[in-house]
Amino acid sequence: MRDATFGRELPSRRSAITGFYLGVVKVLHSFRFYDARNDRYASLIWDFAGPSFREGGFVVDLGCGPGGITVLLRGIHHLVGIDSDRYYLNRFVEPTVPRIQARAECLPLKSGSLSVVVAVSLVEHVADHVAFFRELARVLEPNGSVVLQFPELRFPIEPHTKWPFLHLLNPSLQARILAATGYGDVNMNTSVERVVRSAEEAGFRVDRVAPLWQFRLARLVGMPMGYFALLKKGTH
């Protein structure tokens, strides 16, 4: 069974956990939260990497899903969407954008062929962060850029599952909640510190990290719900 909202694979037997998750997502959609979020993310992508979107350079939206953000990047001369799930690629909202089915850790692209990689809410779905960033470094040209967005999994309401204090639960209960909401692939060890460290180990320079304050609750608890980061590949 697929989640009608995001296309995540859900268990065939709907549990109370699944029902809670779908109910929260339905409410957020009624307030057009996700449309506003996509608009904001696209604006931040242009802000972070606009000068790198030069004509002639190739830009990849990695982990593009059905293209909700990709479509907002139209105007980039050579733009390609890549996702590992054919379900999303077959339902892409902008059919004129070329798409490739591939895993982020093993891209069917020439070394040094890209000027920019955009990866929104992807790195937390990768088991080996260093291997992921090394693959990005391989396909980027010297001084190429990565625009990265990723959530704060320690936020009181975990951004994927909408479950309170998920990071404090024991691993078996965490795994049960993640599976019931279609996010069994989320790497709960993801953090801004680990992402920065893994990127630097792979040879990137972290130029900029900006917090994302999606709701007033984030300000109240003093913790952002996620981050945007600009990484630059070294010349050597």
Secondary structure, DSSP 8 states (H G I E B T S, - for coil): -B-TTT--B--SS--HHHHHHHHHHHHHHHTTHHHHHHHHHHHHHHHHHGGG--TT-EEEEET-TTSTTGGGGTT-SEEEEEES-HHHHTT-S-TTS-EEE-BTTB--S-TT-EEEEEEES-GGG-S-HHHHHHHHHHHEEEEEEEEEEEE-TTSSB-TTT--BTGGGS-HHHHHHHHHHTT-TT--TT--HHHHHHHHHHTTEEEEEEEEE--SHHHHHHT--SEEEEEEEE---
